[in-house]
Amino acid sequence: MMLTMFYYALAFTIFAFFAVLKWNSLRYSRKGMPPGSLGWPFVGETIKFLTQGPDFMKRGTLRHGSLFKTHVLGSPTVISTDPEINRYILMNEAKGLVPGYPDSMRKILGTNISEVHGAEHKRIRGSLLSLVGPIAVKDRLLTEVDDFMSSYLDNWDAVVEDEPNSFIEYFKASFDKMALGTISLPFKIPGTQYYRGLKAREKVLAMLRELIAKRRASSATHNDILDQLVRNEDGKYKLNDEEIMEQITTILYSGYETVSTTTMMSIKYLCDNPDILQAVRDEHFAILQKKLHGERINWDDYKSMRQTRAVLLETMRLASVVNGVMRRTTKDIELNGYMIPKGWRVYVYTRDGNFDPILYEEPFTFNPRRWLEKGLETHNHNMLFGAGGRVCPGKEWGMFKISIFIHYLVTRYRYIINSSHILIYNGIC
């Protein structure tokens, strides 16, 4: 009797399992949609998407073509790996392809520049550009960055360790948890990465709220981005405290890992390619020869760093931190002959374009000199910083910071890579 009941239960479980799979497939099924698989109910193919990365994209493209459907991060999604389609998507926000990042990211990061469009996007983007855009870098941030990089590397000479800062350590720990939660399934269950991300967001906002209150109550000038937002002396982009906190988290979230990873990988690639390293050194020593002792780097010096810029662009091409961007359809959209239903996400996968053999000869080879050719940086299929009205507002800010770091690194130090560590020595060899 017990054995019979067991078989009945097993049969029912198997039936229910396949019924749910069928329901999951049918509820997103419409005529004319791209081929693909929606994976498991609720979870979809999120685990493969997050753990397999480029391999997941490659298999999907080989199996279904450059436009295929899936279900990742809590949403039915169409993935595009075709450069022309990608450019069309990014250039046509007004045609129903608005920013549409996963629910986990939206709820943890809040209402930031990637979530708004129209007049609100213009206002928030204008505020960001006033903080980290090219004009801000040239007129205000240039001297600060130059002083910081110079003094920071001076500390390496003296082997000086910064005093522990409990606020910074606590903020960073909370912010890291928050960032991890943005790329997860939006299940608000204790113990999940998403839940930890939400709790970390509360801590981050509480710290920022306290910091903003202190800044408003003080007459002291701190000469940093938060100060610019709080004081808003020109009155052009006035933001309330909640919007200021969103701006700060956006700048940190968008700029921290991209800049640090690009810096690290550029050092590695230079070490692996002594001829390129020497060309970069020559460029920076030529800048020094035109300056008086102790004279700062200026905007013209930065713009003359063509070899350095080429190294950074090639580093970002080969070791891209951002593999794609997401959009959401506000109506039924036709793409490449397929119908994408309203409310679906569209993942614009740009990484493959970085290895296009038509655009990049020997695409897997580190060759910064290719970027010295006129037109490559502005080519339609170069999407290292996005495309259309959503080009990264902090593009020049990030490039400038890394360039100044490299300037002081190659003119003051030599370095080698030993196993998994980079060893840096005072003096040039």
C-alpha positions as CSV (number, residue, x, y, z in Angstrom):
1,M,0.0,0.0,0.0
2,M,2.8,2.4,1.0
3,L,4.7,1.6,-2.2
4,T,1.6,2.2,-4.3
5,M,1.1,5.6,-2.6
6,F,4.7,6.4,-3.3
7,Y,4.4,5.7,-7.0
8,Y,1.2,7.8,-7.2
9,A,3.0,10.7,-5.5
10,L,6.0,10.3,-7.8
11,A,3.8,10.2,-10.9
12,F,1.9,13.3,-9.7
13,T,5.2,15.2,-9.0
14,I,6.5,14.3,-12.5
15,F,3.2,15.4,-14.1
16,A,3.1,18.6,-12.1
17,F,6.7,19.3,-13.0
18,F,6.2,19.0,-16.7
19,A,2.9,20.9,-16.5
20,V,4.6,23.8,-14.9
21,L,7.3,23.7,-17.6
22,K,4.7,23.7,-20.3
23,W,2.8,26.6,-18.6
24,N,6.0,28.6,-18.4
25,S,6.6,28.1,-22.1
26,L,3.1,28.9,-23.2
27,R,2.6,32.0,-21.1
28,Y,5.3,33.8,-23.0
29,S,4.6,32.2,-26.4
30,R,3.4,34.4,-29.2
31,K,3.5,34.0,-33.0
32,G,6.5,35.6,-34.6
33,M,8.8,35.7,-31.6
34,P,12.5,34.9,-31.7
35,P,13.6,31.3,-31.0
36,G,15.0,30.3,-27.7
37,S,14.4,28.7,-24.3
38,L,12.8,30.3,-21.2
39,G,14.3,27.7,-18.9
40,W,12.9,26.9,-15.5
41,P,9.8,28.6,-14.1
42,F,10.6,31.8,-12.1
43,V,14.4,31.2,-12.3
44,G,14.5,30.9,-16.1
45,E,18.1,30.7,-17.3
46,T,19.5,33.2,-14.8
47,I,22.1,30.8,-13.2
48,K,23.6,30.0,-16.6
49,F,23.5,33.7,-17.6
50,L,25.4,34.7,-14.5
51,T,27.9,31.9,-14.2
52,Q,28.6,31.1,-17.8
53,G,28.6,34.7,-19.2
54,P,30.1,34.8,-22.7
55,D,29.8,31.0,-23.2
56,F,26.0,31.3,-22.5
57,M,25.8,34.0,-25.2
58,K,27.9,32.0,-27.7
59,R,25.8,28.9,-27.3
60,G,22.6,30.8,-27.6
61,T,23.8,32.6,-30.8
62,L,25.1,29.3,-32.4
63,R,21.8,27.5,-31.6
64,H,19.2,30.2,-32.3
65,G,20.9,33.1,-34.1
66,S,21.9,36.6,-33.2
67,L,18.4,37.3,-31.7
68,F,17.0,34.8,-29.2
69,K,14.7,34.7,-26.2
70,T,15.4,33.6,-22.7
71,H,14.3,34.4,-19.1
72,V,16.9,36.0,-16.9
73,L,17.0,38.0,-13.6
74,G,13.2,37.7,-13.2
75,S,12.1,38.9,-16.7
76,P,11.4,37.4,-20.1
77,T,14.2,38.8,-22.2
78,V,15.4,38.9,-25.9
79,I,19.2,38.9,-26.3
80,S,20.7,40.6,-29.3
81,T,24.3,40.0,-30.3
82,D,24.2,41.6,-33.7
83,P,26.1,45.0,-33.9
84,E,23.6,46.6,-36.4
85,I,20.6,45.6,-34.4
86,N,22.3,46.7,-31.2
87,R,23.0,50.1,-32.6
88,Y,19.4,50.4,-33.8
89,I,18.1,49.6,-30.3
90,L,20.4,52.1,-28.6
91,M,19.7,54.8,-31.0
92,N,15.9,54.5,-30.9
93,E,14.7,55.1,-27.4
94,A,11.8,57.2,-28.7
95,K,10.5,54.2,-30.7
96,G,9.6,52.2,-27.6
97,L,13.0,50.9,-26.4
98,V,13.6,52.6,-23.1
99,P,16.1,51.7,-20.4
100,G,14.8,48.6,-18.5
101,Y,17.2,47.1,-16.1
102,P,16.3,44.1,-13.9
103,D,13.9,44.6,-11.0
104,S,16.8,43.8,-8.6
105,M,18.8,46.6,-9.9
106,R,16.0,49.1,-10.0
107,K,14.9,48.5,-6.5
108,I,18.4,48.5,-5.0
109,L,19.8,51.5,-7.0
110,G,16.6,53.5,-7.0
111,T,15.5,56.1,-9.5
112,N,18.8,56.8,-11.3
113,I,19.8,58.0,-14.7
114,S,19.5,54.6,-16.2
115,E,15.8,54.4,-15.2
116,V,14.5,57.8,-16.4
117,H,13.9,59.2,-19.9
118,G,12.7,62.3,-21.6
119,A,12.9,65.6,-19.8
120,E,13.8,63.9,-16.5
121,H,16.7,62.0,-18.1
122,K,17.9,65.3,-19.6
123,R,17.9,67.0,-16.2
124,I,19.7,64.1,-14.4
125,R,22.2,63.7,-17.2
126,G,22.9,67.4,-17.1
127,S,23.6,67.2,-13.4
128,L,25.9,64.3,-13.9
129,L,27.8,66.0,-16.7
130,S,28.2,69.1,-14.6
131,L,29.9,66.8,-12.0
132,V,32.1,64.5,-14.1
133,G,31.7,65.6,-17.7
134,P,34.6,66.9,-19.8
135,I,34.1,70.5,-18.8
136,A,34.0,69.6,-15.1
137,V,37.2,67.6,-15.6
138,K,39.0,70.4,-17.4
139,D,37.8,73.3,-15.2
140,R,37.6,71.7,-11.7
141,L,38.6,68.1,-11.3
142,L,41.9,68.1,-13.2
143,T,44.0,69.7,-10.4
144,E,42.4,67.6,-7.7
145,V,43.1,64.4,-9.6
146,D,46.6,65.4,-10.4
147,D,47.4,66.3,-6.8
148,F,45.7,63.1,-5.5
149,M,47.5,60.7,-7.9
150,S,50.9,62.4,-7.2
151,S,50.6,62.3,-3.4
152,Y,49.0,58.8,-3.5
153,L,52.0,57.4,-5.4
154,D,54.4,59.4,-3.2
155,N,53.1,57.3,-0.3
156,W,54.4,54.2,-2.1
157,D,57.9,55.6,-1.7
158,A,57.6,56.0,2.0
159,V,55.5,52.8,2.4
160,V,52.9,54.8,4.2
161,E,49.6,53.1,5.2
162,D,46.5,55.2,5.6
163,E,45.0,55.3,9.1
164,P,41.9,53.0,9.2
165,N,38.7,55.0,8.6
166,S,35.8,53.2,10.1
167,F,33.2,55.2,8.1
168,I,34.9,54.4,4.8
169,E,35.4,50.7,5.7
170,Y,31.7,50.3,6.8
171,F,30.4,52.3,3.8
172,K,32.5,50.2,1.4
173,A,31.4,46.9,2.9
174,S,27.8,47.9,2.7
175,F,28.1,49.3,-0.8
176,D,29.8,46.1,-2.0
177,K,26.9,44.0,-0.7
178,M,24.4,46.4,-2.3
179,A,26.2,46.2,-5.7
180,L,26.2,42.3,-5.6
181,G,22.4,42.4,-5.0
182,T,21.7,44.3,-8.2
183,I,22.6,41.3,-10.3
184,S,20.4,38.6,-8.7
185,L,16.9,37.1,-8.8
186,P,14.5,39.6,-7.1
187,F,13.4,37.2,-4.4
188,K,13.0,39.1,-1.1
189,I,13.9,36.1,1.1
190,P,16.3,36.4,4.0
191,G,19.7,35.0,3.1
192,T,19.4,35.7,-0.6
193,Q,21.8,38.0,-2.3
194,Y,18.9,40.3,-3.3
195,Y,17.7,40.5,0.3
196,R,21.2,41.4,1.5
197,G,21.5,44.0,-1.2
198,L,18.3,45.7,0.0
199,K,19.4,45.7,3.6
200,A,22.8,47.1,2.5
201,R,21.0,49.8,0.5
202,E,19.3,51.0,3.7
203,K,22.6,51.3,5.5
204,V,24.3,53.1,2.5
205,L,21.4,55.6,2.3
206,A,21.4,56.2,6.1
207,M,25.1,57.0,6.0
208,L,24.7,59.3,3.0
209,R,21.7,61.0,4.6
210,E,23.8,61.7,7.7
211,L,26.7,63.0,5.7
212,I,24.5,65.3,3.7
213,A,22.9,66.7,6.9
214,K,26.4,67.4,8.3
215,R,27.5,69.1,5.0
216,R,24.4,71.3,5.0
217,A,25.0,72.3,8.7
218,S,28.6,73.2,8.1
219,S,30.2,76.2,6.4
220,A,33.4,74.3,5.7
221,T,34.2,73.6,2.0
222,H,35.2,70.0,1.1
223,N,35.7,70.6,-2.6
224,D,34.3,67.2,-3.7
225,I,31.4,65.9,-5.8
226,L,29.1,65.7,-2.8
227,D,29.8,69.3,-1.9
228,Q,29.0,70.3,-5.5
229,L,25.6,68.6,-5.2
230,V,24.7,69.9,-1.8
231,R,25.8,73.5,-2.4
232,N,24.7,73.7,-6.0
233,E,26.2,77.2,-6.3
234,D,25.3,77.8,-9.9
235,G,21.7,76.8,-9.2
236,K,21.3,75.1,-12.6
237,Y,20.7,71.5,-11.5
238,K,19.1,71.7,-8.1
239,L,18.4,68.3,-6.6
240,N,16.7,67.3,-3.3
241,D,18.5,65.1,-0.8
242,E,17.0,61.8,-2.2
243,E,18.2,62.7,-5.7
244,I,21.6,63.6,-4.4
245,M,21.9,60.2,-2.8
246,E,20.8,58.6,-6.1
247,Q,23.5,60.5,-8.0
248,I,26.2,59.5,-5.6
249,T,25.3,55.8,-5.7
250,T,25.1,56.0,-9.5
251,I,28.6,57.5,-9.8
252,L,30.0,55.0,-7.4
253,Y,28.2,52.0,-8.9
254,S,29.0,53.0,-12.5
255,G,32.6,54.2,-12.0
256,Y,34.3,52.1,-9.3
257,E,34.7,48.7,-10.8
258,T,35.1,49.9,-14.4
259,V,37.9,52.3,-13.5
260,S,39.7,49.9,-11.1
261,T,39.5,46.9,-13.4
262,T,40.7,48.9,-16.5
263,T,43.6,50.3,-14.5
264,M,44.7,46.9,-13.3
265,M,44.4,45.3,-16.7
266,S,46.2,48.1,-18.5
267,I,49.2,47.7,-16.1
268,K,49.2,44.0,-16.9
269,Y,49.0,44.5,-20.7
270,L,51.8,47.1,-20.6
271,C,53.9,44.7,-18.6
272,D,53.2,41.9,-21.1
273,N,54.2,44.2,-24.0
274,P,57.5,46.0,-23.3
275,D,57.5,47.8,-26.7
276,I,54.1,49.4,-25.9
277,L,55.2,50.2,-22.4
278,Q,58.3,52.0,-23.8
279,A,56.1,54.0,-26.2
280,V,53.9,55.1,-23.3
281,R,56.9,56.0,-21.2
282,D,58.4,58.1,-24.1
283,E,55.1,59.9,-24.4
284,H,55.0,60.8,-20.7
285,F,58.6,61.8,-20.4
286,A,58.1,64.1,-23.4
287,I,55.4,65.8,-21.4
288,L,57.7,66.2,-18.4
289,Q,60.5,67.7,-20.5
290,K,58.3,70.6,-21.4
291,K,57.4,71.4,-17.8
292,L,59.1,73.1,-14.9
293,H,59.9,71.1,-11.8
294,G,56.6,70.6,-9.8
295,E,54.4,71.9,-12.6
296,R,51.0,70.2,-12.8
297,I,49.6,68.2,-15.7
298,N,47.1,70.4,-17.7
299,W,44.3,69.6,-20.1
300,D,46.5,70.0,-23.2
301,D,48.9,67.5,-21.7
302,Y,46.1,65.0,-21.2
303,K,44.8,65.5,-24.7
304,S,48.3,64.8,-26.1
305,M,48.4,61.3,-24.4
306,R,47.4,59.5,-27.6
307,Q,49.4,56.4,-26.9
308,T,48.0,56.2,-23.4
309,R,44.4,56.6,-24.6
310,A,45.0,53.9,-27.2
311,V,46.2,51.5,-24.5
312,L,43.1,52.2,-22.4
313,L,40.7,51.7,-25.3
314,E,42.4,48.5,-26.2
315,T,42.3,47.3,-22.6
316,M,38.6,48.0,-22.4
317,R,38.0,46.2,-25.7
318,L,39.7,43.0,-24.5
319,A,38.8,43.2,-20.8
320,S,35.4,44.8,-20.9
321,V,33.7,45.1,-17.5
322,V,30.3,46.0,-19.0
323,N,29.2,43.4,-21.5
324,G,25.9,44.9,-22.4
325,V,23.0,47.1,-21.5
326,M,19.3,46.5,-21.1
327,R,16.2,48.0,-22.6
328,R,12.5,47.5,-22.1
329,T,9.8,47.6,-24.7
330,T,6.9,50.0,-24.1
331,K,4.9,48.5,-26.9
332,D,5.1,45.6,-29.3
333,I,8.3,46.0,-31.3
334,E,9.5,44.4,-34.5
335,L,13.3,43.6,-34.6
336,N,14.9,41.8,-37.5
337,G,11.6,40.3,-38.6
338,Y,10.7,39.1,-35.1
339,M,8.0,40.4,-32.7
340,I,9.1,41.5,-29.2
341,P,6.1,41.9,-26.9
342,K,5.4,45.0,-24.8
343,G,7.1,44.8,-21.4
344,W,9.9,42.5,-22.3
345,R,13.5,43.2,-21.6
346,V,16.0,43.4,-24.5
347,Y,19.6,42.7,-23.6
348,V,22.0,44.5,-26.0
349,Y,25.1,42.3,-25.8
350,T,28.0,44.4,-26.9
351,R,31.0,42.2,-25.9
352,D,31.0,40.2,-29.2
353,G,31.4,43.4,-31.2
354,N,34.8,43.9,-29.4
355,F,36.1,40.9,-31.2
356,D,34.7,41.6,-34.7
357,P,37.5,40.6,-37.1
358,I,36.1,43.0,-39.7
359,L,36.6,46.0,-37.4
360,Y,39.6,44.7,-35.5
361,E,42.4,42.8,-37.3
362,E,43.6,39.9,-35.2
363,P,40.9,40.8,-32.6
364,F,42.3,38.7,-29.8
365,T,45.7,40.4,-29.9
366,F,46.6,43.4,-27.7
367,N,47.4,46.1,-30.3
368,P,46.7,49.6,-29.0
369,R,48.2,51.1,-32.2
370,R,44.9,50.2,-34.0
371,W,43.3,53.0,-32.1
372,L,45.7,55.6,-33.5
373,E,44.0,55.1,-36.8
374,K,41.5,57.9,-37.6
375,G,37.8,56.9,-37.1
376,L,38.0,53.7,-35.0
377,E,37.0,55.3,-31.8
378,T,34.0,57.0,-33.4
379,H,33.0,53.9,-35.5
380,N,29.3,53.0,-35.3
381,H,30.1,49.5,-34.0
382,N,32.4,50.7,-31.2
383,M,30.1,50.6,-28.2
384,L,32.7,50.6,-25.3
385,F,30.8,53.6,-23.8
386,G,27.3,52.9,-25.1
387,A,25.6,54.7,-28.0
388,G,23.0,57.3,-28.7
389,G,21.8,59.6,-25.9
390,R,23.0,57.2,-23.3
391,V,26.7,57.4,-23.9
392,C,28.4,57.2,-20.5
393,P,28.5,60.7,-19.0
394,G,31.6,59.9,-17.0
395,K,33.6,58.6,-20.0
396,E,36.2,61.3,-20.0
397,W,36.4,61.4,-16.2
398,G,37.3,57.7,-16.0
399,M,39.8,58.0,-18.9
400,F,41.4,61.0,-17.3
401,K,41.9,59.4,-13.9
402,I,43.6,56.3,-15.3
403,S,45.7,58.4,-17.7
404,I,47.1,60.5,-14.8
405,F,47.7,57.4,-12.7
406,I,49.7,55.9,-15.6
407,H,51.6,59.1,-16.0
408,Y,53.0,59.0,-12.5
409,L,53.4,55.2,-12.6
410,V,55.6,55.1,-15.7
411,T,57.6,58.2,-14.9
412,R,58.5,57.2,-11.3
413,Y,58.4,53.5,-11.2
414,R,59.2,50.2,-12.9
415,Y,57.1,47.1,-12.2
416,I,57.0,43.4,-12.9
417,I,54.3,40.8,-12.6
418,N,55.4,38.0,-10.2
419,S,52.9,35.1,-10.1
420,S,49.6,36.7,-9.2
421,H,51.1,39.9,-7.8
422,I,52.3,43.2,-9.4
423,L,55.6,44.3,-7.9
424,I,56.3,48.0,-8.2
425,Y,59.8,49.5,-7.6
426,N,60.9,53.1,-7.2
427,G,62.9,54.4,-10.2
428,I,62.8,53.7,-13.9
429,C,64.8,51.0,-15.6
